[in-house]
Amino acid sequence: WLGSYGSTYEAFKARHPDKAPEDLGSMGYAGEEALFISRQIVEEAYEDSERSLNWYRSYNASRSSAKKYFDSVVDLPIEDFAFCNDSVTMWTNPLFMNEYAKWSGDLDGLELVTEGY
């Protein structure tokens, strides 16, 4: 998963060595990013509402809410967050953000700079 974030990861690791994830090697298949939900949460949601949190369509907020099975963002320690305007993140790098703007078309929240976004 570090493949697409190599330089960003190294910069983050240098600034936050206690929070940087450790690459433990292959999981046996190729992939870039994934969402991990503990077996306990998956089973609790299924027992409670027969909702399968293993399936992306279960997160359709217009049909129902899965949020009761997760902590709220306000419950997370603020010191564990990396801020979007931190100069060493991909969020402030036009190389990354220009591609994001190009492929997503989502310009809300992007700031126009000399090099693009």
N, C-alpha and C positions, 0 to 999 in steps of 0.2 A: 504493500500500500504506500510505501514511501516513494515509489517510482515517480509519481507526478508531483511530489512535494519536496524533493531532495534538498534544494537550497533553502527553501522556506523552513523545512524541518531543522536543518542545521542551525539556522539563525535563531529559531525558537529554542532549541536545545541549549544554545550558548547563553541565552538570556534567562531561561527557566529550566535549569538542569533537573530540578526536583519534580517537574511536571511533565517532562518530555516522555512520551511512550517509548518502550524498549522494543526493538524489532527482534523477535525470538525465532525468526526464520519462517519457512514455508508452512502453510496450513494444508498443503496437499492439492491446492487448486489455485489458478490464476484469478486475480480480482483486484480491484482498486479500492473501493470503499464499501462499507456495509454498516448496517444498524445492528447492534447487539442488544438483545433483551434477555434477561435471565430466565431460566426455565421456570423459576418460582412465579415470576410476573406473568409469563405466558399461560401457565396452568391456572393461576388465580383468575385471570380474565376469562379463560374458557369456562371454568367452573361457575363463575359468577354470572356470565352473560352469553356463553357460547360464542364469544368473539375470539377469532383466531388472530392473535397479534403477529403471527408468522406470515400473514398475507397482506400485501400493501393496500388492498381495497378496504381493509378493516379500519383504516385511518381516515376515511372519508368523513370529514367533519359535518357535511351537510346531511348525513344520514344518522350519525350517532357520535358519541364522544368517547375516545379512549383515554382521555386525560386523567381520569380518576385512578388509573393504574400506574401513573408516573408522578414523580415529584414535580413541583412547580419550579420555574426558574428562580423565583424569590427564595426558595429553600437552598439554593446552591451558594457556596461561599464565593463572594465577589473576588477574592484574591486568586481564585482558580481560573478566572476569565482572562483572555487576551483581548484587548480592545481593538476594534476595527481600524482605528486611526493610528495604531502602533506602526512606526515607520519600517519595521522589519517583517511585517506580514504581507502576504500576497494581496490583501485587500487594498493596499496603498500602491501596488505595483501595476503600472499601465500595461505591462506585458500580459499579465493575468486578466486584469479587469477589461481590457479591450476585447479579449476573446469572450469573456462573460457577456459583455454588452452585445457583441456580434451574434452569438448563438442563442442567447435567451431573449433579447429584445427588452429586457427588464432594466430600464434606465432610472427608475425611482430609487433614490438613495445613492446613485452614483454621482460623483463630482467631476465635472469636466475640467481637465487640466491641459497644459500645452501638448502633452504626448497622447491625449485621448481621454481615457477615464481612469 
